[in-house]
Every structure is written in C-alpha cells, then in structure tokens.
Amino acid sequence: MNEDEFVKKRYRFDRMIKNLGMIAVGTSCLFLVILLSCIVFKASSAFTSYEIKVDLVNTSISNEDEANKFLRQLIFPETNQLEFFSITAQEKIVNMAQKKAIWVLASAKLNNALANGEMDNFSIEARKVIAKLQENKLIQKKFNYDFFTSQESREPEVAGILTSFIGSMYTILVCLMVALPISVCAAIYLEEFAPKNILTTLVEVNINNLAAVPSIVFGLLGLAILINFFGFPRSAPITAGITLAMMIFPAMIITTRQALRTIPTSIKHAALALGATKTQIIMHHTLPLAIPGIMTGVILSIARAIGETAPLILIGMLAFIVDIPQSIFDPATVLPVQIFLWADSPEQAFQAKTSAAILVLLGILIFINMIAVYIRKKYEHRW
C-alpha cells in the first residue's frame, strides 16, 4: 500500500465515523419526535372539553333527582344521561336553576368521541341526538382549564392535576431545604478540610457508588428509617422530600466538589498571602466563585427528583388523595405518581389525561433545565 492509498483509507474511515455519528443523532431525534408526537396526539383531547347547552325555561328543579329526570327526558329517554353529561351536571343545574340556559360539561365518553371523531361507542339513536345537538349549535368546544385547576377525581371528565402539582411543589421544597445545605457543607469539608487518608477515600468511593444506586433502594430506606423508626407520616411531602434528598445527596456532593475544583489555586494563594484564613478563603472567594456550578448541579438534581416515582410509591404516596395539602405534613401525592395511577386506569379518558400530565411534567423539567443553563451562562467565570 503506497502513501496515497494509506491517506485515502484514513480519510475514508474518518468519513465513515462521521456518517455513523450523524445517523445515530438523526435516529435519536427521530425517535424523540415520534415519542413526543404520540404523547401530544393522545393529550389533545385532555386539553379540550365540550359543553352542552341546557335550556331551563319553564322548569322547576330543586334537587339532583329532579335534575336527573330532566336530563333523561331532555336527551333520549332510553339512554343513560351519563353518556352525554358529566357527574357535575345535576349539581350545576340545581345551583343555577334560576337561569334561562346554562352550559354543562359533557361526559368523558362524549368528549373523547367528539375530540377523536369516533362515534362507534354510541348507539344509532344516541348518534342522532349528538348530530342534532351539533346542528343546533348546542355543543361548544373550549380549552379545558379545569385540568389545571381541579382536584383529583375518579371521574375522568372532572379530574385535574392541582392536588398532585401542589404536592410536588411541597415535596421539592422540602427536598431542596434538606439536600442543599447538607450536600454543600459535605462537599466543602471533603474538598477543603478532610485529610487524605483511608477513611476519607472510603467515604468518597461510597458517595460515588451511591450515585448509581437504584432510586427504589432509597424508597426502602425512607420506609424503614423515616416512617417505621422515626414515625414520620406516610404519604406526606416532608417524608417524600427527605427521601428524595437522600437520593440526590451523592449527585449534589459530586457536582459541588467539581465546581470547587474549577476555582484556580492562584486565587487561594493570593488570599493566603494577604493573611486570610482557610475559612475566609472559602466563604469570601472559593464558594462565591463556585456558586454557578453548584447551582447548576443542584437544579439538575432537583429536576431528577421531580420525575421520580419508585421511592415515593414505597412511602405511601400511591394513595388516592383528593384534598389539596395545606402543609408539608398533610397527605399528598405528586405528579409522577398521579401519572402512574392514571396510566393504570382502563378508561380511555384517563389515557388522554396521562399524556397531558406527562406534557406538564416535561414542561416543568424543561423550565428547570433552562434555569440551569441561564445561571451557568450568566454567572460562570472564564479562567
């Protein structure tokens, strides 16, 4: 093989590696687009809702039984009115009976049928009623704000994410308040004060190993120590927050140490030359300069904690919680667990709600990552 052929072979190999890399990136992007498209398509019906106009002129309704009878006669006598109206329709009619006409929420079955254009689940008579309602413009479509403002419910047409969203915020607040000071202090000690011996080496190795431990193990730890030993309340944000804090301790310690190591030693030497103590060097120079890297690691660790489900299931957050938690000690659930519960439901409407909740969770994670990128770009120092 002469020199020209050898050079051509080298460049041909480089082109092959480059093309393989481009194919890998393109394939990954394609799968991501397909995944997001499927989620968005399934979630579309959860973000929209349909209402039916009910004429209350010359009616006298004082209780839900009368409202129930009125709805059956209004739509189709032999058809269950729950095929058309949500469970809140009777209550709304009773509370607003003095009005001439009101819009009531359609059932989950009708909402899915109208959103997807599939009427196969309705009888021929019911389809005629739906067509007549549409022809007379007695059905209107609107954005489903109730999905964000309603509490959890076993009825898909009125179920929302408000309870789980507030539970997630409480949980992450506790997690951040516990994990941030402990992990930063531990990283500062290991990086600046700890002597280099077998004990500190063993601690560092264990921290690195804990970062790779499955999250469900920390759920077992929270169940055994926090609930069974210390008596923390089950299914409460304080228990969930501390459990997630234990899970992200290793990652936060590692990223904090890496941020401290990026500070040039010349700054420390200059401070020592001016008579500063080691604590003063850390508090006045090293730590402030390392804050961008520390905060980036903290935010990314919190983003990981937000999406965790397995450890929270073990500490009881799988329970069906309707009431909005008023404090970190009240029973609550979180958004990932809510998604898990909805995904396990056989009803088609809950499948759409599952996809919609996934999009909300993805939006929160993207927002948190954008904050991390902004902090890193704005405050990082170039040495």
Secondary structure, 3 states (H helix, E strand, C coil): CCHHHHHHHHHHHHHHHHHHHHHHHHHHHHHHHHHHHHHHHHHCCCCEEEEEEEECCCCCCCCHHHHHHHHHHHHCCCCCHHHCECCCHHHHHHHCCCCCEEEEEECHHHHHHHHHCCCCCCCHHHHHHHHHHHHCCCEEEEECCHHHHCCCCCCCCCCCCHHHHHHHHHHHHHHHHHHHHHHHHHHHHHHHHCCCCHHHHHHHHHHHHHCCCCHHHHHHHHHHHHHHHCCCCCCCHHHHHHHHHHHHHHHHHHHHHHHHHCCCHHHHHHHHHCCCCHHHHHHHHHHHHHHHHHHHHHHHHHHHHHCCCHHHHHCCCCCCCCCCCCCCCCCCCCHHHHHHHHHCCCCHHHHHHHHHHHHHHHHHHHHHHHHHHHHHHHHCCCC
